[in-house]
Amino acid sequence: MKSIVLTVLCCMAVAVSAQRGFPSPQRSFEADAVILKQDFNLNPDGSHNYNYETSNGIRADESAGENGFQAEGAHIPTPPPPAPVAGP
């Protein structure tokens, strides 16, 4: 009898904790971003230009041609500034 009562209590505890759940994630401004501008040009020689801009401020420009692949945008990592050199 004690094991049945214990089992029922455990099941009730699990059911109550499952009802609480986790709060649903809040939608951010990023989730509602739309593409404002997008352009892709593929040239006969294989070079190309691609760029886009979104409503949340993300912008990227990519090109490839004689000088190889080149990309610009805030999504590209940059190295830290060099440390100052101590003078003699």
DSSP file (Angstrom, degrees, kcal/mol; ACC not computed):
  #  RESIDUE AA STRUCTURE BP1 BP2  ACC     N-H-->O    O-->H-N    N-H-->O    O-->H-N    TCO  KAPPA ALPHA  PHI   PSI    X-CA   Y-CA   Z-CA
    1    1 A M     >        0   0    0      0, 0.0     4,-2.2     0, 0.0     5,-0.2   0.000 360.0 360.0 360.0 -41.6    0.0    0.0    0.0
    2    2 A K  H  >  +     0   0    0      1,-0.2     4,-2.5     2,-0.2     5,-0.2   0.886 360.0  52.4 -63.1 -37.1    2.8    2.4    0.9
    3    3 A S  H  > S+     0   0    0      2,-0.2     4,-2.3     1,-0.2    -1,-0.2   0.857 108.3  50.7 -68.8 -33.1    4.5    1.8   -2.5
    4    4 A I  H  > S+     0   0    0      2,-0.2     4,-2.5     1,-0.2    -2,-0.2   0.927 112.1  46.5 -68.1 -44.2    1.2    2.6   -4.3
    5    5 A V  H  X S+     0   0    0     -4,-2.2     4,-2.5     2,-0.2    -2,-0.2   0.913 113.5  49.4 -63.4 -42.6    0.8    5.8   -2.4
    6    6 A L  H  X S+     0   0    0     -4,-2.5     4,-2.3     2,-0.2    -1,-0.2   0.902 111.3  49.3 -63.6 -41.3    4.5    6.7   -3.0
    7    7 A T  H  X S+     0   0    0     -4,-2.3     4,-2.3     2,-0.2    -2,-0.2   0.910 111.6  48.6 -64.6 -42.7    4.1    6.0   -6.8
    8    8 A V  H  X S+     0   0    0     -4,-2.5     4,-2.3     2,-0.2    -2,-0.2   0.915 111.7  49.4 -64.1 -43.3    0.9    8.1   -7.0
    9    9 A L  H  X S+     0   0    0     -4,-2.5     4,-2.3     2,-0.2    -2,-0.2   0.895 110.8  49.9 -63.6 -39.9    2.6   11.0   -5.2
   10   10 A C  H  X S+     0   0    0     -4,-2.3     4,-2.3     2,-0.2    -1,-0.2   0.916 110.7  49.7 -64.4 -42.5    5.7   10.8   -7.5
   11   11 A C  H  X S+     0   0    0     -4,-2.3     4,-2.3     1,-0.2    -2,-0.2   0.893 111.2  49.6 -63.5 -39.3    3.4   10.8  -10.5
   12   12 A M  H  X S+     0   0    0     -4,-2.3     4,-2.5     2,-0.2    -1,-0.2   0.896 109.5  51.4 -66.5 -39.3    1.6   13.8   -9.2
   13   13 A A  H  X S+     0   0    0     -4,-2.3     4,-2.2     1,-0.2    -2,-0.2   0.909 111.3  47.4 -64.1 -41.4    4.8   15.7   -8.5
   14   14 A V  H  X S+     0   0    0     -4,-2.3     4,-2.0     2,-0.2    -2,-0.2   0.911 112.2  50.2 -65.3 -41.8    6.0   15.0  -12.1
   15   15 A A  H  X S+     0   0    0     -4,-2.3     4,-1.5     2,-0.2    -2,-0.2   0.901 111.2  48.1 -64.6 -41.5    2.7   16.1  -13.5
   16   16 A V  H  X S+     0   0    0     -4,-2.5     4,-1.2     1,-0.2    -1,-0.2   0.915 112.3  48.1 -66.4 -42.7    2.7   19.4  -11.5
   17   17 A S  H  X S+     0   0    0     -4,-2.2     4,-1.3     1,-0.2    -1,-0.2   0.842 109.2  54.3 -68.2 -31.2    6.3   20.2  -12.5
   18   18 A A  H  < S+     0   0    0     -4,-2.0    -1,-0.2     1,-0.2    -2,-0.2   0.822 102.9  57.3 -70.7 -30.2    5.5   19.5  -16.2
   19   19 A Q  H  < S+     0   0    0     -4,-1.5    -1,-0.2     1,-0.2    -2,-0.2   0.836 100.7  56.8 -69.6 -31.4    2.6   21.9  -16.1
   20   20 A R  H  < S+     0   0    0     -4,-1.2    -1,-0.2    -3,-0.1    -2,-0.2   0.938  85.6 163.3 -65.2 -46.2    4.9   24.8  -15.0
   21   21 A G     <  -     0   0    0     -4,-1.3    -2,-0.1     2,-0.0    -1,-0.1   0.040  44.3 -60.6  60.4-169.9    7.1   24.3  -18.0
   22   22 A F        -     0   0    0     -4,-0.1     2,-0.1     1,-0.0    -4,-0.0  -0.850  55.8-100.6-109.7 147.3    9.6   26.8  -19.2
   23   23 A P        -     0   0    0      0, 0.0     3,-0.1     0, 0.0    -2,-0.0  -0.398  43.9-106.8 -65.9 144.0    8.7   30.3  -20.4
   24   24 A S        -     0   0    0      1,-0.1     2,-0.0    -2,-0.1    -3,-0.0  -0.451  42.0 -99.1 -70.5 144.3    8.5   30.6  -24.2
   25   25 A P        -     0   0    0      0, 0.0     2,-0.3     0, 0.0    -1,-0.1  -0.329  37.3-115.9 -65.2 144.3   11.5   32.5  -25.7
   26   26 A Q        -     0   0    0     -3,-0.1     2,-0.3     1,-0.1     0, 0.0  -0.598  26.9-117.0 -80.1 138.8   10.8   36.1  -26.5
   27   27 A R        -     0   0    0     -2,-0.3     2,-0.2     1,-0.0    -1,-0.1  -0.559  33.0-148.2 -73.9 138.5   11.0   37.1  -30.2
   28   28 A S    >>  -     0   0    0     -2,-0.3     4,-0.7     1,-0.1     3,-0.6  -0.551  28.0-105.1-102.8 170.7   13.7   39.6  -30.8
   29   29 A F  G >4 S+     0   0    0      1,-0.2     3,-0.7    -2,-0.2     4,-0.2   0.828 119.6  63.4 -60.0 -32.7   14.0   42.4  -33.3
   30   30 A E  G >4 S+     0   0    0      1,-0.2     3,-1.3     2,-0.2    -1,-0.2   0.857  95.6  57.6 -62.0 -36.3   16.4   40.1  -35.2
   31   31 A A  G <4 S+     0   0    0     -3,-0.6    -1,-0.2     1,-0.3    -2,-0.2   0.768 106.6  48.8 -68.8 -24.4   13.7   37.5  -35.9
   32   32 A D  G << S+     0   0    0     -4,-0.7    -1,-0.3    -3,-0.7    -2,-0.2   0.302  82.6 128.6 -97.8   9.0   11.5   40.1  -37.6
   33   33 A A    <   -     0   0    0     -3,-1.3     2,-0.3    -4,-0.2    -3,-0.0  -0.350  40.0-162.2 -67.4 143.6   14.2   41.4  -39.9
   34   34 A V        -     0   0    0     -2,-0.0    21,-2.5     0, 0.0     2,-0.5  -0.898  26.8-102.7-123.7 156.2   13.5   41.6  -43.6
   35   35 A I  E     +A   54   0A   0     -2,-0.3    19,-0.3    19,-0.2     3,-0.1  -0.681  33.7 179.5 -79.7 121.9   15.8   41.9  -46.6
   36   36 A L  E     +     0   0A   0     17,-2.5     2,-0.4    -2,-0.5    18,-0.2   0.828  69.4  10.6 -89.2 -37.6   15.7   45.5  -47.9
   37   37 A K  E     +A   53   0A   0     16,-1.9    16,-2.3     2,-0.0    -1,-0.3  -0.998  61.4 169.3-146.4 137.1   18.2   45.1  -50.7
   38   38 A Q  E     +A   52   0A   0     -2,-0.4     2,-0.4    14,-0.2    14,-0.2  -0.965   6.0 173.1-150.5 132.5   19.8   42.1  -52.4
   39   39 A D  E     -A   51   0A   0     12,-2.7    12,-2.3    -2,-0.3     2,-0.4  -1.000   8.0-179.0-144.3 138.3   21.8   41.9  -55.6
   40   40 A F  E     -A   50   0A   0     -2,-0.4     2,-0.5    10,-0.2    10,-0.2  -0.976   2.8-176.9-139.8 124.3   23.8   39.2  -57.4
   41   41 A N  E     -A   49   0A   0      8,-2.8     8,-2.0    -2,-0.4     2,-0.6  -0.978   4.3-169.9-124.0 119.4   25.7   39.7  -60.6
   42   42 A L  E     -A   48   0A   0     -2,-0.5     6,-0.2     6,-0.2     5,-0.1  -0.945  14.1-153.0-108.9 119.7   27.4   36.8  -62.3
   43   43 A N    >   -     0   0    0      4,-2.9     3,-2.0    -2,-0.6    -2,-0.0  -0.537  25.9-112.7 -91.3 157.0   29.7   37.8  -65.2
   44   44 A P  T 3  S+     0   0    0      0, 0.0    -1,-0.1     0, 0.0    -2,-0.0   0.786 115.4  60.1 -59.0 -28.2   30.6   35.6  -68.1
   45   45 A D  T 3  S-     0   0    0      2,-0.1     3,-0.1     1,-0.1    -3,-0.0   0.456 122.0-104.0 -81.5   1.8   34.3   35.4  -67.0
   46   46 A G  S <  S+     0   0    0     -3,-2.0     2,-0.1     1,-0.4    -1,-0.1   0.254  81.5 127.0  96.9 -12.6   33.2   33.8  -63.7
   47   47 A S        -     0   0    0     -5,-0.1    -4,-2.9    16,-0.0    -1,-0.4  -0.396  37.1-175.3 -73.4 157.5   33.6   36.9  -61.5
   48   48 A H  E     -AB  42  64A   0     16,-1.9    16,-2.3    -6,-0.2     2,-0.4  -0.986  23.5-150.0-151.1 160.8   30.7   38.0  -59.4
   49   49 A N  E     +AB  41  63A   0     -8,-2.0    -8,-2.8    -2,-0.3     2,-0.4  -0.998  18.7 176.4-130.9 135.3   29.3   40.6  -57.1
   50   50 A Y  E     +AB  40  62A   0     12,-3.1    12,-3.4    -2,-0.4     2,-0.3  -0.996   6.4 159.6-140.7 132.7   26.8   39.9  -54.3
   51   51 A N  E     +AB  39  61A   0    -12,-2.3   -12,-2.7    -2,-0.4     2,-0.3  -0.993   8.3 176.8-150.0 156.3   25.5   42.2  -51.6
   52   52 A Y  E     -AB  38  60A   0      8,-2.0     8,-2.1    -2,-0.3     2,-0.3  -0.985  10.8-161.3-153.8 160.2   22.5   42.5  -49.3
   53   53 A E  E     -AB  37  59A   0    -16,-2.3   -17,-2.5    -2,-0.3   -16,-1.9  -0.989  12.0-156.2-145.0 137.2   21.1   44.8  -46.6
   54   54 A T  E >   -A   35   0A   0      4,-2.5     3,-1.7    -2,-0.3   -19,-0.2  -0.702  31.4-109.2-114.1 166.2   18.5   43.9  -43.9
   55   55 A S  T 3  S+     0   0    0    -21,-2.5   -20,-0.1     1,-0.3    -1,-0.1   0.679 115.0  60.1 -68.4 -17.7   16.1   46.0  -41.9
   56   56 A N  T 3  S-     0   0    0    -22,-0.2    -1,-0.3   -26,-0.1   -21,-0.1   0.275 124.2 -97.2 -95.1  12.4   18.1   45.4  -38.7
   57   57 A G  S <  S+     0   0    0     -3,-1.7     2,-0.3     1,-0.3    -2,-0.1   0.436  74.4 143.2  95.3   0.0   21.3   47.0  -40.1
   58   58 A I        +     0   0    0     15,-0.1    -4,-2.5    16,-0.0     2,-0.4  -0.598  22.8 174.8 -76.9 132.8   23.2   43.9  -41.3
   59   59 A R  E     +B   53   0A   0     -2,-0.3    15,-0.7    -6,-0.2    16,-0.4  -0.999   8.2 177.6-139.9 139.8   25.0   44.6  -44.6
   60   60 A A  E     -BC  52  73A   0     -8,-2.1    -8,-2.0    -2,-0.4     2,-0.4  -0.999   9.1-169.5-144.7 142.5   27.5   42.5  -46.5
   61   61 A D  E     +BC  51  72A   0     11,-2.6    11,-2.9    -2,-0.3     2,-0.4  -1.000  11.1 177.2-130.6 130.2   29.3   42.9  -49.8
   62   62 A E  E     +BC  50  71A   0    -12,-3.4   -12,-3.1    -2,-0.4     2,-0.3  -0.990   2.3 169.9-133.4 142.6   31.2   40.1  -51.6
   63   63 A S  E     -BC  49  70A   0      7,-2.7     7,-3.2    -2,-0.4     2,-0.3  -0.989  11.6-167.7-147.2 155.5   33.0   40.0  -54.9
   64   64 A A  E     +BC  48  69A   0    -16,-2.3   -16,-1.9    -2,-0.3     2,-0.2  -0.994  34.1 104.8-144.1 138.9   35.3   37.6  -56.7
   65   65 A G  E >  S- C   0  68A   0      3,-0.8     3,-1.8    -2,-0.3    -2,-0.0  -0.778  82.6 -19.3-173.7-141.6   37.4   38.3  -59.8
   66   66 A E  T 3  S+     0   0    0      1,-0.3     3,-0.1    -2,-0.2    -2,-0.0   0.829 133.9  49.9 -59.0 -33.8   41.0   38.9  -60.8
   67   67 A N  T 3  S-     0   0    0      1,-0.3    -1,-0.3     3,-0.0     2,-0.1   0.293 114.2-119.6 -90.3  10.3   41.9   39.8  -57.2
   68   68 A G  E <   -C   65   0A   0     -3,-1.8    -3,-0.8     2,-0.1     2,-0.3  -0.354  58.3 -20.3  84.0-167.7   40.3   36.7  -55.7
   69   69 A F  E     -C   64   0A   0     -5,-0.2     2,-0.4    -3,-0.1    -5,-0.2  -0.610  62.3-179.4 -80.5 131.9   37.4   36.6  -53.2
   70   70 A Q  E     -C   63   0A   0     -7,-3.2    -7,-2.7    -2,-0.3     2,-0.4  -1.000   2.2-175.4-134.1 133.4   36.9   39.8  -51.2
   71   71 A A  E     -C   62   0A   0     -2,-0.4     2,-0.4    -9,-0.2    -9,-0.2  -0.966   4.6-172.6-130.0 145.5   34.2   40.3  -48.5
   72   72 A E  E     +C   61   0A   0    -11,-2.9   -11,-2.6    -2,-0.4     2,-0.2  -0.991  31.9  96.2-134.6 143.8   33.2   43.3  -46.5
   73   73 A G  E >  S-C   60   0A   0     -2,-0.4     3,-1.3   -13,-0.2   -13,-0.2  -0.772  76.7 -88.9 154.4 164.0   30.7   43.6  -43.6
   74   74 A A  T 3  S+     0   0    0    -15,-0.7   -14,-0.1     1,-0.2    -1,-0.1   0.648 114.8  70.6 -71.3 -14.3   30.4   43.6  -39.9
   75   75 A H  T 3  S+     0   0    0    -16,-0.4    -1,-0.2    -3,-0.1   -15,-0.1   0.574  78.5  91.9 -79.7  -8.6   30.1   39.8  -39.8
   76   76 A I  S <  S-     0   0    0     -3,-1.3    -3,-0.1     1,-0.0     2,-0.0  -0.759  81.9-122.0 -90.2 125.8   33.8   39.4  -40.8
   77   77 A P        -     0   0    0      0, 0.0    -2,-0.1     0, 0.0    -1,-0.0  -0.334  24.6-155.8 -65.5 145.8   36.1   39.0  -37.8
   78   78 A T        -     0   0    0     -2,-0.0     0, 0.0     3,-0.0     0, 0.0  -0.930  20.1-109.7-120.7 147.9   38.9   41.6  -37.5
   79   79 A P        -     0   0    0      0, 0.0    -1,-0.0     0, 0.0     0, 0.0  -0.357  40.9 -98.2 -72.0 156.5   42.2   41.1  -35.6
   80   80 A P        -     0   0    0      0, 0.0     3,-0.1     0, 0.0     0, 0.0  -0.340  50.3 -89.0 -67.9 156.9   42.8   43.0  -32.4
   81   81 A P        -     0   0    0      0, 0.0    -3,-0.0     0, 0.0     0, 0.0  -0.335  52.9 -94.6 -65.3 150.3   44.8   46.2  -32.7
   82   82 A P        -     0   0    0      0, 0.0     3,-0.1     0, 0.0     0, 0.0  -0.309  42.0-105.3 -65.9 149.7   48.6   45.7  -32.3
   83   83 A A        -     0   0    0      1,-0.1     2,-0.1    -3,-0.1     0, 0.0  -0.472  42.2 -99.5 -71.9 144.1   50.1   46.3  -28.9
   84   84 A P        -     0   0    0      0, 0.0     2,-0.5     0, 0.0    -1,-0.1  -0.375  35.0-126.1 -64.8 143.0   52.1   49.5  -28.5
   85   85 A V        -     0   0    0     -3,-0.1     2,-0.3    -2,-0.1     0, 0.0  -0.791  20.0-126.6 -93.7 128.0   55.8   49.1  -28.7
   86   86 A A        -     0   0    0     -2,-0.5    -1,-0.0     1,-0.1     0, 0.0  -0.545  25.4-129.2 -74.4 135.0   57.8   50.4  -25.8
   87   87 A G              0   0    0     -2,-0.3    -1,-0.1     1,-0.1     0, 0.0  -0.336 360.0 360.0 -79.9 164.8   60.5   52.9  -26.9
   88   88 A P              0   0    0      0, 0.0    -1,-0.1     0, 0.0    -2,-0.0   0.490 360.0 360.0 -69.8 360.0   64.2   52.6  -25.8
